[in-house]
Amino acid sequence: MRRSPDAPSPKAGPVTLAMVARRAGVSPQTVSNALNSPELLRSETLERVQRTIDEMGYRPHRAAQTLRTRSSKLIGYGIRPSAPGISAPVMDRFLHALSQAADEAGYRILLFASPPGSASLDGHEELIDLHSVDGFVLSGTDRGDPRQAWLAKRGIPFVGFGRMWSGRQIGDWADVDGASGTDAAVEHLAALGHRRIAFLGWPRGSGVGDDRAEGWQRAMRRHGLPVRGRRAQSVDDTSSARAAVAPLLDAGATAVIAASDMLAMGCYQALRERKAAPGKDVAVIGFDDSPTAALLSPGLSTVAQPLEAVGRECVRLLLARMSEPGAPPERVLLEPSLVVRDSTPAPGS
């Protein structure tokens, strides 16, 4: 039997909606309409698209077939190893908040493994084909993340917990204003009388880390306080943080704002190695309000993320996108709050 020149070879990958659109001479949206809303097309266009689908043996995603007619009530969420700047306890709390908000809306979260930094999106595609999920919630978003563009191209609803940290924003997202949190931390310390306030963060290029560093820098300049020589960089573990904060302490910092509670714990260790007392000789503020923060001695002042509100916003944005696929993207930036404990006394107290 003679094969059409546009048909895939036996070794080729599966026929995609975009391939059908190219051969039929229409847009991908027209092919989607032919599958889901044929009443929107002229009869000759519909006939041409359906003939092309048959000739090429296209097998549409179950989600694409049913998106407008019924709902699986399933939302896909890929479990990825924690990225720098987001600790596991934080993501556990977010997932609980997300699941609760989804339950209240009549949906269930379907979890699947999603490796970090991988260009492969097989997990998402398989979930679409096998389970007909209604949409996805993405976390661990970062520069060069392929998921948003991949899902948008296929018309699959999604929402991100976190910005894309690049010039071109795609889709809806809800995020926490990290810069506002570190700004508030500087305000608190400055009101206590601190003037030599240092920042311990991650290497430049981390979207979350740069955001938190920007808030510290903005508030310091607003108060006329020097930032030069007051910033150190570390990976997110206590041993690296302990080494990185040493030059800040040598320079006479009376307070340190850390980009995470993990970094703040490294600062505690560095102070104790110097026979200095955290929360007495040097004030320390962390970020994330992890379960450990309240258990440290002294209790760690920290910036708490409103994770319950983020979970609710993610579900709201995703349901809105499902009901109105063509609506303009919506982005929500939520304010964190400063939790004051014993680690932030006035200087010299």
JOZI-V611340 format. One line per field, one symbol per residue. phi: phi as a letter, one per 30 degrees, with the letter a starting at -180 (. if undefined). A space follows every 50 residues. Layout:
phi->???
//
This chain:
phi->.dcddcdddecddddcedddddddibdedddddddcbdddcddddddddd ddeddcidcddddddceccabdiccdbddceedejbdeeddddddddddd ddedcicbdcdadbddicddbdddddddddchddlbccbidadidddddd dddcicdabcckddhbdcdbicabbcddddddddddedddddjdbcccbc bceejdedddddddddddddddcicdcdicbbbaddbddddedddedddd djdcabccdadddddddedddddcicceibdbdbbcajhdededddbded daccddddddeddddddddddddbecdedbbbccddbdccbddbdddid
//
